[in-house]
Amino acid sequence: MKTIVKQGFFFSALILASGCQLSYVLMLSASCAVRPKLSIKPWQLPNAVIGTHYRVKLHARGNETPIAGIQITAGKLPQGMTLVHRQSDDLIIIEGIAHQKGEFNFTVSLNAYGTQCVGQHGEQVFKLQVIE
């Protein structure tokens, strides 16, 4: 039996030989183990200015199925700002008006729907600097 691994799929060929007869049996199975982690682009956020409307578009990357959910799991955004995501969309928006100066560190976690495999997961740490 010969096994070849190519981008998350295992191809196995079993060659059966009997006298003058040669048979191939091809088996294909998908693997969940080699699916990539989800990420968010861009990785860095532009500075926000106190009292000025801020809006940044981010995009989920690496998903093989629609994005099921995105949330802040550690840290927080500045008061007056929110993270917006519509289910099944790759677009993530951070927007609002910051009311205080400082550096805000937070982690965004995202999950994609599963199929026969468990859905993908990823998380990314961001730093948002609010200036005057």
VMD Tcl script that builds the backbone (N, CA, C; Angstrom):
set m [mol new atoms 396]
animate dup $m
set s [atomselect $m all]
$s set {name element resname resid chain x y z} {
  {N N MET 1 A 0.855 -1.170 0.000}
  {CA C MET 1 A 0.000 0.000 0.000}
  {C C MET 1 A 0.895 1.225 0.000}
  {N N LYS 2 A 0.532 2.226 -0.804}
  {CA C LYS 2 A 1.259 3.482 -0.886}
  {C C LYS 2 A 0.340 4.599 -0.432}
  {N N THR 3 A 0.822 5.476 0.460}
  {CA C THR 3 A 0.014 6.583 0.977}
  {C C THR 3 A 0.685 7.902 0.624}
  {N N ILE 4 A -0.095 8.844 0.095}
  {CA C ILE 4 A 0.400 10.166 -0.273}
  {C C ILE 4 A -0.441 11.187 0.479}
  {N N VAL 5 A 0.206 12.176 1.079}
  {CA C VAL 5 A -0.517 13.239 1.777}
  {C C VAL 5 A -0.391 14.512 0.954}
  {N N LYS 6 A -1.506 15.136 0.627}
  {CA C LYS 6 A -1.518 16.358 -0.182}
  {C C LYS 6 A -2.585 17.303 0.350}
  {N N GLN 7 A -2.190 18.422 0.950}
  {CA C GLN 7 A -3.095 19.468 1.433}
  {C C GLN 7 A -4.297 18.943 2.211}
  {N N GLY 8 A -4.047 18.133 3.211}
  {CA C GLY 8 A -5.119 17.716 4.106}
  {C C GLY 8 A -5.883 16.492 3.660}
  {N N PHE 9 A -5.513 15.900 2.542}
  {CA C PHE 9 A -6.175 14.684 2.086}
  {C C PHE 9 A -5.162 13.553 2.044}
  {N N PHE 10 A -5.595 12.383 2.436}
  {CA C PHE 10 A -4.750 11.209 2.374}
  {C C PHE 10 A -5.225 10.342 1.214}
  {N N PHE 11 A -4.327 10.053 0.296}
  {CA C PHE 11 A -4.640 9.181 -0.827}
  {C C PHE 11 A -3.901 7.880 -0.590}
  {N N SER 12 A -4.604 6.804 -0.526}
  {CA C SER 12 A -3.972 5.503 -0.341}
  {C C SER 12 A -4.310 4.623 -1.534}
  {N N ALA 13 A -3.320 4.003 -2.088}
  {CA C ALA 13 A -3.546 3.103 -3.215}
  {C C ALA 13 A -3.082 1.715 -2.815}
  {N N LEU 14 A -3.938 0.776 -2.948}
  {CA C LEU 14 A -3.627 -0.614 -2.647}
  {C C LEU 14 A -3.539 -1.348 -3.975}
  {N N ILE 15 A -2.387 -1.898 -4.257}
  {CA C ILE 15 A -2.179 -2.596 -5.522}
  {C C ILE 15 A -2.263 -4.092 -5.249}
  {N N LEU 16 A -3.190 -4.717 -5.909}
  {CA C LEU 16 A -3.407 -6.149 -5.740}
  {C C LEU 16 A -2.933 -6.859 -7.009}
  {N N ALA 17 A -2.030 -7.794 -6.869}
  {CA C ALA 17 A -1.527 -8.530 -8.032}
  {C C ALA 17 A -1.808 -10.013 -7.835}
  {N N SER 18 A -2.352 -10.610 -8.846}
  {CA C SER 18 A -2.652 -12.033 -8.798}
  {C C SER 18 A -2.474 -12.588 -10.210}
  {N N GLY 19 A -1.392 -13.288 -10.443}
  {CA C GLY 19 A -1.131 -13.820 -11.774}
  {C C GLY 19 A -0.987 -12.685 -12.765}
  {N N CYS 20 A -1.787 -12.663 -13.801}
  {CA C CYS 20 A -1.735 -11.637 -14.839}
  {C C CYS 20 A -2.649 -10.477 -14.539}
  {N N GLN 21 A -3.338 -10.530 -13.426}
  {CA C GLN 21 A -4.317 -9.512 -13.097}
  {C C GLN 21 A -3.726 -8.505 -12.111}
  {N N LEU 22 A -3.902 -7.226 -12.401}
  {CA C LEU 22 A -3.413 -6.167 -11.534}
  {C C LEU 22 A -4.581 -5.227 -11.248}
  {N N SER 23 A -4.865 -4.967 -10.002}
  {CA C SER 23 A -5.989 -4.110 -9.624}
  {C C SER 23 A -5.497 -2.999 -8.722}
  {N N TYR 24 A -6.125 -1.815 -8.875}
  {CA C TYR 24 A -5.858 -0.688 -7.996}
  {C C TYR 24 A -7.123 -0.376 -7.210}
  {N N VAL 25 A -6.959 -0.171 -5.935}
  {CA C VAL 25 A -8.059 0.284 -5.094}
  {C C VAL 25 A -7.594 1.614 -4.511}
  {N N LEU 26 A -8.335 2.677 -4.801}
  {CA C LEU 26 A -7.968 4.008 -4.334}
  {C C LEU 26 A -8.904 4.423 -3.217}
  {N N MET 27 A -8.313 4.853 -2.118}
  {CA C MET 27 A -9.099 5.317 -0.977}
  {C C MET 27 A -8.736 6.773 -0.717}
  {N N LEU 28 A -9.728 7.587 -0.448}
  {CA C LEU 28 A -9.536 9.001 -0.182}
  {C C LEU 28 A -10.217 9.342 1.131}
  {N N SER 29 A -9.491 10.031 1.997}
  {CA C SER 29 A -10.119 10.481 3.234}
  {C C SER 29 A -9.594 11.864 3.577}
  {N N ALA 30 A -10.452 12.699 4.094}
  {CA C ALA 30 A -10.067 14.057 4.475}
  {C C ALA 30 A -9.527 14.042 5.900}
  {N N SER 31 A -8.584 14.921 6.155}
  {CA C SER 31 A -8.002 15.014 7.483}
  {C C SER 31 A -8.277 16.384 8.077}
  {N N CYS 32 A -8.701 16.401 9.298}
  {CA C CYS 32 A -8.939 17.668 9.990}
  {C C CYS 32 A -7.658 18.193 10.626}
  {N N ALA 33 A -6.694 17.328 10.824}
  {CA C ALA 33 A -5.497 17.691 11.575}
  {C C ALA 33 A -4.629 18.728 10.872}
  {N N VAL 34 A -4.705 18.830 9.573}
  {CA C VAL 34 A -3.810 19.728 8.857}
  {C C VAL 34 A -4.482 21.032 8.427}
  {N N ARG 35 A -5.649 21.308 8.921}
  {CA C ARG 35 A -6.332 22.555 8.580}
  {C C ARG 35 A -5.634 23.723 9.267}
  {N N PRO 36 A -5.489 24.859 8.567}
  {CA C PRO 36 A -4.761 25.991 9.144}
  {C C PRO 36 A -5.562 26.680 10.243}
  {N N LYS 37 A -4.828 27.359 11.141}
  {CA C LYS 37 A -5.488 28.195 12.143}
  {C C LYS 37 A -6.009 29.444 11.448}
  {N N LEU 38 A -7.053 29.999 12.000}
  {CA C LEU 38 A -7.604 31.234 11.464}
  {C C LEU 38 A -6.735 32.415 11.896}
  {N N SER 39 A -6.709 33.449 11.071}
  {CA C SER 39 A -5.970 34.658 11.415}
  {C C SER 39 A -6.790 35.873 10.982}
  {N N ILE 40 A -6.320 37.035 11.369}
  {CA C ILE 40 A -6.992 38.287 11.035}
  {C C ILE 40 A -5.962 39.218 10.403}
  {N N LYS 41 A -6.350 39.838 9.296}
  {CA C LYS 41 A -5.475 40.800 8.617}
  {C C LYS 41 A -6.183 42.138 8.560}
  {N N PRO 42 A -5.518 43.265 8.648}
  {CA C PRO 42 A -4.111 43.398 8.979}
  {C C PRO 42 A -3.851 43.096 10.449}
  {N N TRP 43 A -2.608 42.894 10.777}
  {CA C TRP 43 A -2.235 42.524 12.141}
  {C C TRP 43 A -2.087 43.728 13.055}
  {N N GLN 44 A -1.834 44.888 12.475}
  {CA C GLN 44 A -1.640 46.089 13.277}
  {C C GLN 44 A -2.774 47.074 13.020}
  {N N LEU 45 A -3.142 47.781 14.074}
  {CA C LEU 45 A -4.225 48.770 13.975}
  {C C LEU 45 A -3.638 50.179 13.920}
  {N N PRO 46 A -4.239 51.060 13.120}
  {CA C PRO 46 A -3.807 52.460 13.141}
  {C C PRO 46 A -4.235 53.110 14.457}
  {N N ASN 47 A -3.557 54.183 14.823}
  {CA C ASN 47 A -3.908 54.915 16.041}
  {C C ASN 47 A -5.304 55.514 15.923}
  {N N ALA 48 A -5.973 55.626 17.064}
  {CA C ALA 48 A -7.256 56.331 17.159}
  {C C ALA 48 A -6.988 57.674 17.828}
  {N N VAL 49 A -7.831 58.663 17.547}
  {CA C VAL 49 A -7.695 59.993 18.142}
  {C C VAL 49 A -8.925 60.252 19.015}
  {N N ILE 50 A -8.696 60.714 20.230}
  {CA C ILE 50 A -9.793 60.998 21.159}
  {C C ILE 50 A -10.810 61.932 20.500}
  {N N GLY 51 A -12.097 61.585 20.615}
  {CA C GLY 51 A -13.176 62.422 20.112}
  {C C GLY 51 A -13.399 62.354 18.607}
  {N N THR 52 A -12.636 61.564 17.895}
  {CA C THR 52 A -12.778 61.446 16.442}
  {C C THR 52 A -13.287 60.048 16.094}
  {N N HIS 53 A -14.239 59.973 15.154}
  {CA C HIS 53 A -14.777 58.662 14.760}
  {C C HIS 53 A -13.669 57.794 14.182}
  {N N TYR 54 A -13.623 56.550 14.639}
  {CA C TYR 54 A -12.605 55.574 14.228}
  {C C TYR 54 A -13.324 54.393 13.595}
  {N N ARG 55 A -12.813 53.952 12.453}
  {CA C ARG 55 A -13.401 52.782 11.783}
  {C C ARG 55 A -12.291 52.055 11.037}
  {N N VAL 56 A -12.095 50.794 11.392}
  {CA C VAL 56 A -11.082 49.965 10.743}
  {C C VAL 56 A -11.729 48.652 10.314}
  {N N LYS 57 A -11.464 48.266 9.079}
  {CA C LYS 57 A -11.953 46.985 8.572}
  {C C LYS 57 A -10.840 45.950 8.664}
  {N N LEU 58 A -11.185 44.821 9.262}
  {CA C LEU 58 A -10.281 43.678 9.356}
  {C C LEU 58 A -10.928 42.508 8.629}
  {N N HIS 59 A -10.134 41.530 8.252}
  {CA C HIS 59 A -10.669 40.382 7.523}
  {C C HIS 59 A -10.143 39.081 8.111}
  {N N ALA 60 A -11.052 38.149 8.350}
  {CA C ALA 60 A -10.666 36.805 8.790}
  {C C ALA 60 A -10.027 36.091 7.604}
  {N N ARG 61 A -8.975 35.318 7.861}
  {CA C ARG 61 A -8.256 34.606 6.813}
  {C C ARG 61 A -8.040 33.149 7.203}
  {N N GLY 62 A -7.993 32.296 6.192}
  {CA C GLY 62 A -7.677 30.883 6.409}
  {C C GLY 62 A -8.878 29.995 6.634}
  {N N ASN 63 A -10.078 30.569 6.605}
  {CA C ASN 63 A -11.268 29.765 6.886}
  {C C ASN 63 A -11.679 28.951 5.661}
  {N N GLU 64 A -12.038 27.695 5.918}
  {CA C GLU 64 A -12.530 26.799 4.877}
  {C C GLU 64 A -14.052 26.746 4.875}
  {N N THR 65 A -14.659 27.230 5.935}
  {CA C THR 65 A -16.113 27.329 6.057}
  {C C THR 65 A -16.421 28.737 6.580}
  {N N PRO 66 A -17.677 29.175 6.553}
  {CA C PRO 66 A -17.997 30.526 7.043}
  {C C PRO 66 A -17.617 30.727 8.514}
  {N N ILE 67 A -17.339 31.983 8.846}
  {CA C ILE 67 A -16.997 32.350 10.222}
  {C C ILE 67 A -18.261 32.299 11.074}
  {N N ALA 68 A -18.199 31.561 12.163}
  {CA C ALA 68 A -19.360 31.393 13.041}
  {C C ALA 68 A -19.446 32.495 14.088}
  {N N GLY 69 A -18.298 32.936 14.585}
  {CA C GLY 69 A -18.324 33.950 15.629}
  {C C GLY 69 A -16.969 34.569 15.878}
  {N N ILE 70 A -17.005 35.817 16.308}
  {CA C ILE 70 A -15.797 36.558 16.647}
  {C C ILE 70 A -16.098 37.315 17.936}
  {N N GLN 71 A -15.143 37.263 18.867}
  {CA C GLN 71 A -15.359 37.978 20.122}
  {C C GLN 71 A -14.033 38.360 20.758}
  {N N ILE 72 A -14.074 39.342 21.635}
  {CA C ILE 72 A -12.893 39.723 22.409}
  {C C ILE 72 A -12.866 38.826 23.637}
  {N N THR 73 A -11.788 38.071 23.788}
  {CA C THR 73 A -11.707 37.098 24.886}
  {C C THR 73 A -10.742 37.517 25.988}
  {N N ALA 74 A -9.950 38.546 25.747}
  {CA C ALA 74 A -9.054 39.066 26.784}
  {C C ALA 74 A -8.835 40.550 26.503}
  {N N GLY 75 A -8.676 41.324 27.558}
  {CA C GLY 75 A -8.496 42.759 27.389}
  {C C GLY 75 A -9.795 43.438 26.998}
  {N N LYS 76 A -9.690 44.677 26.506}
  {CA C LYS 76 A -10.896 45.402 26.113}
  {C C LYS 76 A -10.556 46.523 25.154}
  {N N LEU 77 A -11.586 46.952 24.430}
  {CA C LEU 77 A -11.482 48.128 23.574}
  {C C LEU 77 A -11.681 49.369 24.443}
  {N N PRO 78 A -11.242 50.531 23.957}
  {CA C PRO 78 A -11.519 51.764 24.702}
  {C C PRO 78 A -13.025 52.001 24.814}
  {N N GLN 79 A -13.446 52.655 25.882}
  {CA C GLN 79 A -14.854 52.985 26.054}
  {C C GLN 79 A -15.318 53.807 24.857}
  {N N GLY 80 A -16.481 53.457 24.322}
  {CA C GLY 80 A -17.032 54.144 23.162}
  {C C GLY 80 A -16.742 53.437 21.840}
  {N N MET 81 A -15.966 52.355 21.881}
  {CA C MET 81 A -15.647 51.625 20.658}
  {C C MET 81 A -16.186 50.195 20.755}
  {N N THR 82 A -16.549 49.625 19.596}
  {CA C THR 82 A -17.098 48.264 19.566}
  {C C THR 82 A -16.473 47.453 18.438}
  {N N LEU 83 A -16.560 46.154 18.588}
  {CA C LEU 83 A -16.164 45.213 17.548}
  {C C LEU 83 A -17.450 44.694 16.923}
  {N N VAL 84 A -17.578 44.805 15.605}
  {CA C VAL 84 A -18.797 44.416 14.904}
  {C C VAL 84 A -18.486 43.283 13.941}
  {N N HIS 85 A -19.322 42.242 13.996}
  {CA C HIS 85 A -19.184 41.109 13.071}
  {C C HIS 85 A -20.555 40.529 12.796}
  {N N ARG 86 A -20.843 40.309 11.532}
  {CA C ARG 86 A -22.072 39.607 11.146}
  {C C ARG 86 A -21.743 38.144 10.925}
  {N N GLN 87 A -22.526 37.265 11.496}
  {CA C GLN 87 A -22.297 35.830 11.385}
  {C C GLN 87 A -22.151 35.418 9.928}
  {N N SER 88 A -21.202 34.531 9.655}
  {CA C SER 88 A -20.872 33.979 8.337}
  {C C SER 88 A -20.101 34.946 7.443}
  {N N ASP 89 A -19.771 36.117 7.931}
  {CA C ASP 89 A -19.030 37.102 7.142}
  {C C ASP 89 A -17.567 37.112 7.575}
  {N N ASP 90 A -16.647 37.327 6.630}
  {CA C ASP 90 A -15.217 37.404 6.941}
  {C C ASP 90 A -14.806 38.797 7.407}
  {N N LEU 91 A -15.695 39.771 7.273}
  {CA C LEU 91 A -15.388 41.153 7.627}
  {C C LEU 91 A -15.613 41.409 9.116}
  {N N ILE 92 A -14.650 42.087 9.726}
  {CA C ILE 92 A -14.712 42.484 11.136}
  {C C ILE 92 A -14.471 43.991 11.156}
  {N N ILE 93 A -15.270 44.719 11.901}
  {CA C ILE 93 A -15.100 46.173 11.965}
  {C C ILE 93 A -14.912 46.590 13.416}
  {N N ILE 94 A -13.919 47.428 13.642}
  {CA C ILE 94 A -13.743 48.079 14.947}
  {C C ILE 94 A -14.069 49.543 14.705}
  {N N GLU 95 A -15.072 50.038 15.451}
  {CA C GLU 95 A -15.459 51.432 15.224}
  {C C GLU 95 A -15.999 52.078 16.484}
  {N N GLY 96 A -16.065 53.402 16.434}
  {CA C GLY 96 A -16.611 54.177 17.530}
  {C C GLY 96 A -15.784 55.422 17.778}
  {N N ILE 97 A -16.041 56.059 18.901}
  {CA C ILE 97 A -15.314 57.264 19.295}
  {C C ILE 97 A -14.695 57.006 20.660}
  {N N ALA 98 A -13.369 56.997 20.707}
  {CA C ALA 98 A -12.661 56.773 21.975}
  {C C ALA 98 A -12.739 58.025 22.840}
  {N N HIS 99 A -12.914 57.814 24.145}
  {CA C HIS 99 A -13.060 58.928 25.075}
  {C C HIS 99 A -11.880 59.083 26.021}
  {N N GLN 100 A -10.914 58.163 25.947}
  {CA C GLN 100 A -9.761 58.270 26.834}
  {C C GLN 100 A -8.489 57.850 26.115}
  {N N LYS 101 A -7.424 58.520 26.459}
  {CA C LYS 101 A -6.106 58.279 25.881}
  {C C LYS 101 A -5.501 57.020 26.513}
  {N N GLY 102 A -4.681 56.318 25.763}
  {CA C GLY 102 A -3.984 55.167 26.329}
  {C C GLY 102 A -3.731 54.073 25.313}
  {N N GLU 103 A -3.130 53.019 25.826}
  {CA C GLU 103 A -2.850 51.842 25.006}
  {C C GLU 103 A -3.796 50.723 25.446}
  {N N PHE 104 A -4.501 50.136 24.512}
  {CA C PHE 104 A -5.487 49.105 24.816}
  {C C PHE 104 A -5.089 47.807 24.105}
  {N N ASN 105 A -4.822 46.791 24.898}
  {CA C ASN 105 A -4.448 45.481 24.363}
  {C C ASN 105 A -5.628 44.535 24.531}
  {N N PHE 106 A -5.923 43.791 23.483}
  {CA C PHE 106 A -7.046 42.854 23.549}
  {C C PHE 106 A -6.797 41.695 22.590}
  {N N THR 107 A -7.445 40.573 22.887}
  {CA C THR 107 A -7.336 39.374 22.058}
  {C C THR 107 A -8.675 39.118 21.394}
  {N N VAL 108 A -8.640 38.923 20.079}
  {CA C VAL 108 A -9.831 38.593 19.317}
  {C C VAL 108 A -9.766 37.115 18.961}
  {N N SER 109 A -10.792 36.371 19.350}
  {CA C SER 109 A -10.884 34.941 19.021}
  {C C SER 109 A -11.951 34.759 17.960}
  {N N LEU 110 A -11.699 33.842 17.028}
  {CA C LEU 110 A -12.669 33.582 15.975}
  {C C LEU 110 A -12.785 32.092 15.721}
  {N N ASN 111 A -13.979 31.686 15.332}
  {CA C ASN 111 A -14.289 30.288 15.048}
  {C C ASN 111 A -15.011 30.194 13.719}
  {N N ALA 112 A -14.725 29.111 12.995}
  {CA C ALA 112 A -15.445 28.834 11.753}
  {C C ALA 112 A -16.320 27.608 11.988}
  {N N TYR 113 A -17.390 27.520 11.219}
  {CA C TYR 113 A -18.277 26.365 11.321}
  {C C TYR 113 A -17.521 25.091 10.983}
  {N N GLY 114 A -17.949 23.989 11.577}
  {CA C GLY 114 A -17.390 22.688 11.246}
  {C C GLY 114 A -18.229 22.008 10.181}
  {N N THR 115 A -17.676 20.975 9.609}
  {CA C THR 115 A -18.414 20.133 8.660}
  {C C THR 115 A -18.342 18.727 9.242}
  {N N GLN 116 A -17.690 17.811 8.564}
  {CA C GLN 116 A -17.432 16.505 9.174}
  {C C GLN 116 A -16.316 16.636 10.203}
  {N N CYS 117 A -15.577 17.719 10.124}
  {CA C CYS 117 A -14.491 18.016 11.056}
  {C C CYS 117 A -14.941 19.132 11.995}
  {N N VAL 118 A -14.281 19.229 13.126}
  {CA C VAL 118 A -14.527 20.330 14.048}
  {C C VAL 118 A -14.110 21.621 13.357}
  {N N GLY 119 A -14.831 22.704 13.585}
  {CA C GLY 119 A -14.513 23.985 12.946}
  {C C GLY 119 A -13.146 24.514 13.352}
  {N N GLN 120 A -12.615 25.386 12.505}
  {CA C GLN 120 A -11.315 25.988 12.765}
  {C C GLN 120 A -11.429 27.058 13.845}
  {N N HIS 121 A -10.279 27.370 14.449}
  {CA C HIS 121 A -10.228 28.370 15.513}
  {C C HIS 121 A -8.945 29.175 15.343}
  {N N GLY 122 A -8.971 30.371 15.827}
  {CA C GLY 122 A -7.769 31.194 15.839}
  {C C GLY 122 A -7.956 32.346 16.795}
  {N N GLU 123 A -6.857 32.971 17.167}
  {CA C GLU 123 A -6.937 34.167 17.991}
  {C C GLU 123 A -5.748 35.058 17.679}
  {N N GLN 124 A -5.955 36.335 17.879}
  {CA C GLN 124 A -4.907 37.293 17.579}
  {C C GLN 124 A -4.935 38.417 18.592}
  {N N VAL 125 A -3.755 38.838 19.016}
  {CA C VAL 125 A -3.618 39.921 19.980}
  {C C VAL 125 A -3.425 41.228 19.212}
  {N N PHE 126 A -4.156 42.245 19.627}
  {CA C PHE 126 A -4.057 43.568 19.009}
  {C C PHE 126 A -3.695 44.603 20.055}
  {N N LYS 127 A -3.071 45.680 19.577}
  {CA C LYS 127 A -2.783 46.853 20.411}
  {C C LYS 127 A -3.360 48.061 19.693}
  {N N LEU 128 A -4.226 48.798 20.392}
  {CA C LEU 128 A -4.803 50.017 19.846}
  {C C LEU 128 A -4.326 51.194 20.696}
  {N N GLN 129 A -3.653 52.115 20.066}
  {CA C GLN 129 A -3.141 53.308 20.734}
  {C C GLN 129 A -4.127 54.448 20.479}
  {N N VAL 130 A -4.615 55.055 21.566}
  {CA C VAL 130 A -5.509 56.212 21.453}
  {C C VAL 130 A -4.693 57.440 21.854}
  {N N ILE 131 A -4.628 58.403 20.928}
  {CA C ILE 131 A -3.833 59.600 21.164}
  {C C ILE 131 A -4.720 60.833 21.175}
  {N N GLU 132 A -4.151 61.978 21.618}
  {CA C GLU 132 A -4.912 63.239 21.645}
  {C C GLU 132 A -4.801 63.950 20.322}
}
mol reanalyze $m
mol bondsrecalc $m
mol representation Tube
mol addrep $m
